[in-house]
Amino acid sequence: MKTVALFGGALGALAFAPFNYSFSIYLSLLALLFIIDGKTAKQAAGYGFLWGLGLFLAGIHWVAVSILDFGGLPTAVAILLVVLLCTYLALYPTLCAYLLNRFATSSNNLRYLIAFPALWLITDWLRGWLLTGFPWLQLGYSQMDNPLVNFAPVLGVEGITFAVALLSGSLYFGLRQRRLLITNTIIAVVIISALLLQDQQWTTAQSSKSIAIIQGNTDQNDKWLPENRKKILENYLTLSLENTDADIIIWPESAIPALEFQVKNFLNYAATKMLETDTTLITGIINFQRNEKIDTYYNAVIVLGEQSKSLEEPNSTDRYYKNKLLPIGEFVPFENILRPIAPLFNLPMSSFQRGGEQQLNLGANGINIATAICYEIAFNQTLVNTVNANTDYIMTVSNDAWFGKSIGPVQHLQIARMRAFEFQRPVIRSTNTGITAIYDQQGQEIARIEQFKQGVLRADIKPYRGLTPFNRYGNTPMLILVFGLFCVVLVRFRLAKNDTP
């Protein structure tokens, strides 16, 4: 059974990009429910742990690429660190399995139709919140090409995750109890509800704008060498000047391989060229500020051109500072202890400061753009605080060169795509080495540049304004629902315990 649990979890990874076998997540969850059925809470926790370990080892093993290539650690240590990360993440399915078999022991509809989906979403939400959160491989991301995705603008990826857990629980209940009428009814209600939402539009189209995204394809090993700076800047600027007929030109995360104050003359020159051609340039850059107490760094995005008036203001329409920082890569927890241990904990610029939780949209050629830098596109609740009724696009800039040819960048793109469904706005993704892509307000791909190719992605994109229900309320309705359902489970457990002689 231990082997079945481990491989059952690994099977679930096939539901996500780049494989996209969405049905495999149901088989994976059915395996988990079968294994823990009839077990004590402690035994269920053990099997839940092995299931989670299998899922995360298969799904996020690509983290080892950055550790090996840029962390300066031996292969054995890199493998150990990835296993430790996956071990931590596996604690959340462990908790779900334990609570399920602790408070919903009877094999009835309460266990599979209420307790299981509620506990799954509660523990999944905790995984995306505790210790800054790591909301990767949420079940909902596996369903973007079937009707369940229509729940996204109402309930977010959390609502889809709940639906997947509910369908899995009902399938297992029907098979185990041979009560397929209940199973078929639930499946029909879920799918019909999703289909009824298919053509619902909460946002309104505006006049198209021309977008040009520059994918520089700069080698990560060469990027920060001072002797390469001039060549990289000239390359980006040349490609941009060839596309000044676009309304907005976008460069990726930290496209400029220097601190902002070191390239002031270049930034001023680029801004002048944008003004002359009536276009706007948005670029990622590292901002450095010297203070009396401590020097601070920000992973930033700035606007050059028409809107550039206050480049030193921390909260303005021409500047965004990253809020959700990547552990180890951008900040080191317990750094006084960890930094001396290994080069991994002392990567270049791994001491960034956080930007504000609610920052203004970037203003570019009359367009309002909600911004997410790299990792933070996975935090949809952060975007709920940023996207407003007048936001036109969601833009995410990234540098997935850290993860090479692994499946990590493809999963990252899949996560970005979900934001288009949730907010019913185009999502523009600019990356250094790929995958650069644009999705429309219905999450359909408009164009892309594949990995490890230098190029310019051009498209005319209609902005969309308005608020989806998810944009308005975030994940609060789903959390209220699942915590309420769990309270029902606890009450039933208490009543059953009191009735026991």
N, C-alpha and C positions, 0 to 999 in steps of 0.2 A: 504493500500500500504506500510505503514511503516513496518508492520509485514512481508509482503512478501519480502521486501528489506533485512530485518535482516536475515530471514531464507534462502533467496536466496543466501546470502553471505556464511552462514554456510554450505549450500549444497556444495559449492566449496571445503571445507576442505576435503570432502570425496574423492577427486581426488588424494590426497597425501597419503604417507605412514602413517599408516599401512594399510589403506583401499584400495587405488589404484584403485578406480573406475574412470578411467580417463575421461569418458564421462560426469561425473557430473560437471566438470568445464565448459563445454559448456552450460549445462542447467543453471548453475549459472550465466554465463555472458549473456545468452539470457534473463534471468529474469531481470538483471540490465538494459539491453537495452530497454526492454519492459516498465519498470517502469519509466525511465527518458524520454521516447519518448514523445515529445510534451510539455514538461515542460520548465519553464524558467530556466535559468542557475542557479539561486539561489535554486530553487526547486530541480533541478537535483543534485546539490551539497549535499543537505540534504539527498536525497535517496542514493547517492553514499557513503556518510558517514556511513549510517546504513548498507549498503551492506558490506562495508569494516570492520565495527565493527563485523558483524556476521562472516565473514571469519576468522578474526584474533582471536576472542574469541574462536571459535571452533577449530582453527588450532594451536594456541600457548598457550592455557590455562595451559599447562604443566610447564610454567615458575613458576607458583605458588608453585610447589613442592620444589624448592630450597629456595624460600622465606620462606616457612613454616618450612622446616626441618632445614635450616641453617641460616636463616635471623633473627631469634629470634623475629618475629612479630606475633601479633594475626591474626587469620584467616580473620577477617573483613578487616584488613589493607592490608593483602596479596592480597585479592580479589580486593581491591581498586587499588593497584599498578598494577595488571595485567590489569584491565580495563583502567587505565591511559595509559599503554603501548599500548594496542590495539586501544585506542582512537587516540593516536599519529599516529600509522601505518595506521589507517583508513583515515587519512587526504590525503593520496596519491590517493586512488580511488575517494575521494571527489574532488580533484583537476582535475582529469581526467574527471569526469562527468561534472564539471562546465565548463571547457574549451571546451568540446565537444558541449555542448548546448549553449555556448556563440558564438563560431565561426563556427559551422556547424549545423545550425538550420534546414535546409531542410532535409527531409527524402529521401535522394538520395544516389547514390553510393559513392559520395565524403565523406559523413558522415560516412558510415559504412565500406567502403572498404579502406579508406585512413586515415581519421581523427581518428577514434576509435583505430585501431591498433597502429598508430603512437603515439597518446597521451598516450595510455596505457603503451607502452614501455618507453616513456620519463619519466612518473611519477614513473614507477617501478624502472628505473635506479636511479632517485633521491632518492628513498627510500633506495637503496643500497649504497648510497654515502654520503648523508647529515648526519651530527652528527655521523660520523664514519660508518654509514650504518647498516641496518638490512635486508639483502637480503633473508629472509626466505619466503617460499611459493610463489616463482616466478612460474608463470603458466607453464613454460617449464619443471619443475621437475615432473609434473603429466603425462608426455607423454613418459616415458623412455621404455615402453614396446609396443610401436607402431611405425610405420614408421617415424613419425616426429623426432624421436631421431637422425635420420641420418643427420639432419642439424647441430648437435652439433659440429662436428670437423671443420665445415666451419664457423658457425655463433654463436656458443656457446649456452648456455641456453637462452640467450636473443633472438636469432633467432627463437628458438622453441616457446618462449613466444609470439613473434610477429605473428608467424604462427597460434597459438591458438586464438589470438585476431582477426586475419584476418578471420579465418574460422567461428568464432562466429559472427562477423559482417556480413559476407556474408550470413550466415544462416538466421539471423534476417531480412536482407534486402530482401532475396528471399521470406521468409514467409510473410513479411509485404506487399511487392509490388507485390507478386505473379509473380515474375520473376525468376523462378527456373533455367532457362537456365544459367543465370549469376552465380548463386550460385553453380550449378553443375560444371560449367566450372572452377571456382576458386578452388573448392574442388579437382577436378581432377588434375589441374595443380600443386597444392601444394603436393598432395600425390604422383603423378608420379615423381615430382622433388625429393622428399624424397627417393623414391624407387631407382631412378637412382644413388643416392649417397651411396646406401646400401653396396656395395662391394668395395668402394673406400678406398684404404689403403695408408696413407701418411707416416707411420712409418714402420721401418724394424726390424724384430726379431733378437735378439742376442742369445748367448748361455745361457741355463737355469742356474739359481742359486737356491740353496736350502734355503728357508726362514723358520724360526721358530719364531712364535709370542707368547709371554707369556702373558696370561690373568690371573693376580694375584687374581682378585676378592676381593680386600681389602675393607672392610667396611669404608665408608667415615667418620663415626663418630669415628672410632678407628685409622684411618690412621696416624694422626699427634700427637698421644700420644707418648711421648718419650719412655715409657716402651714397646711399640709395635715395635719400629724401628728395633731392632735386628731380631725379628721373621720374619718381612716382607722382610728384605734384604736377610735373609737366604733362605726364600721360593723362591724368584725370582732367586737367584743364583743356588739353587739346581735344579730347573726346567731347568735352562739354561745349567748347566754342564751335564745334561742328554741328551742334544741336540747339543753338540758341533760338531757333524758331519755336521751341517748346515753351509752354508757360512755366513749367517747373522742371528743374533738373535735380536729381537726387544722387548723392554719393553714400556709400555704406557706413556702417559703424567704424569709428576711428580711421576713416579713409586717409586722413592727413596724419602721416607718421611723425608727429611732433606735438609738443605742447602748444596751446593756442598762442601764448605770448611770444613763442619763438618764430611764428610765421605771420606776424601781424601785417607785414608788407605784402605778403602773398595774398592774405585774406582781403586786404583793401583793394589790391589789383583785381582779384576775382570779382569782388562786389561791384567795382566800377564797370567791368565788362558786362556783368549782368544788367546793370542799370542802362548801359548803352543799348542793349538789345531787348530791353523790356521783358526780361525773364528773371527767374528767381532760382537760386541755388541753395539746396539744403545738404549739409554734410555732417557726418560724425567727426568728432574731434575730442581730444583730451584737454580739459580746462584745468589750469593750475592757479591756485590763489594762495598767496603768502600772507599769513596772519602772524600776530605777535606770539600766540601760544603754539600753533601747529600749522604746518603747511597742508593744504587740502587739495585733493584731486577729484574731478568729476568726470564721469563718462557722459559726454554731452552731444547734443545735436544743435547746430546753429543755422540760421538763415542768412544768406548773403544776397543783397540786391535790394529790391523795392522796399522790403519791410525792415531792412537793417538799420536800426536807429539806436539801440541800447544794448550793445553786445556784452556789457558788463553787468546788466541787471539779472539777478538770479531767477526772477519770475516774470517773464515777458513773452511776447508773441514771437520773438525771434531766437528763443533759447529753450532747450529742455534738458534737464539733468536726470539721469537714470535713478529710479527709486528702488526697484527690486534688484539688488546686487547678487551676483553669483558667488556662493561660498567657495573659498579657496582661490578662485580666479580673480575676484574683485574685492573681497575682504576675507580676512582669516579670523575665524572664531578663536578665542583664547590665543591671540597671536603671540603674546609674550612667551607662551609655552611651546607653541607649534613651530614658529618661524626658525628657531635654531636647529630643529630636528633634521630638515631635509630641504633641498632646493624647491620641491613641490610647493612648500608653504611660503616661498619667497619669490614667486613669479614677478616679472616686471609689472609695476603699477597694480599691485594687489591690495592697495589700501585706499580704495575710493570712498568718498563720502556719499551719502544718500541725498538725492533730490527730494523735493516735497511730494507728499502723497497726492496732492491735487494741484496740478500745474495747468497753466493756460495752454490752449491749443496753439500750435505754431501758425503764424500767418504768412501765406506765400501767394502772391499775385491774386489776392482777393479770396483765397481758399483757406479754410480752417482745418488743420490737420492734427488729429490726436496721435501722439507718438508713443511707441514702445521700443526700447532698445534691447535687442537680442532676447535673452532669457525671460524678460518680463512680459513678452507677448503671451506666455503660458498662464498669466494671472488675469483672468477675465474680470475679476472684481476690481482690480486696479484700473482697468479701462472704463468700468462703469463710472468711476469717479472722474474720468477725464473726458469721455465722449459726452457731448451735450447736444441739444436739439439743432444747433447750428454747425456742428462738426460735419465736414464734407467727406473726408477720407480718414482711414486708419493707416498709418505708416509704421512699419517696423524695419529698423536697420540692424544688420547683424554681421558677424564675422565668423562663419562656421569653418574657417580654415583650421581652427583648433582640432577639428574632428575628422579631417582628411576625407577618405573615400568610404567612411563608415555609413551606417544607416541613420546616424544621429541627425544630419542636416535634413534628411527626407522627413523624419518625424517632426522636426522643428517646423518645416513648411506645412505639414499637416495641421499642426496646432494653430499656426497663423491663419490658415484657411477657415478654421472654425469661428474665428472672430468675425469674419464676413457674414456668416449665417446668424450669429448672435445679435449683431448690431445693424444688420442689413445695410452695410456700407462697403464700398470697395476697400480691399486691403492691398496696400502696395508694399512689397517686400524687396528691400535693397540689400544685397550681400556682396562681400568682397570676392569670394571664390564660387558663389552659387549656393543654393539655387535662388536666383533672382526671379520674381514672378509677380503677377498682378491677378487678383480675383475680383469679380464683380460683386454686386450687393447680394447676389444669390449664391455666392461661394463657387461660381463657375470660373475656371481658369480662362483668362483672356490671352496671356502670353507669358513666356518664360525664357530665361537663358540658363542652359544647363551648367553644371559644375565645371570649374577649371577652364573656362573660356572667357577671354576678354571681349567685351562687347557693350552695346547700348540697346536697351529695351525701350521701344517707342510704342505708345498707345494713346488714343484719345479716350478719356475716362469720364463718365458722368458722375459728378458728386451726388450724394444723397443726404438729405436732411430729415430730421424727425427723431422720434424715440420709439424703439421697440419696447415691449413690456419688460424684457430682461434688462435693457438699458436703463429703464426707469427704476426697477426694484432690485436688480442684481440677483444674487442667489438666496436672498432672505426668504422668499416664499417656500423654496425647496427645503431650506433648513428648518423652518417652522413646521413644515409637513412631516419631515422624517423624525424630528425630535418628538413631535406629537404622537406619531405612530409608535415610536419606541416606548413612550409613556403608557400607551395602550397595552403593549406587551408586558411591561413591568406590572401594571395593575392586574392583568390576567394571571401573571405568574404568582403574584401575592395572594389573589383570591384562591387559586388552585392549591397553594401551599397551606392556607388556612383551612381549606376543606378536607385536607388530608388528615385522617385520624391518627 
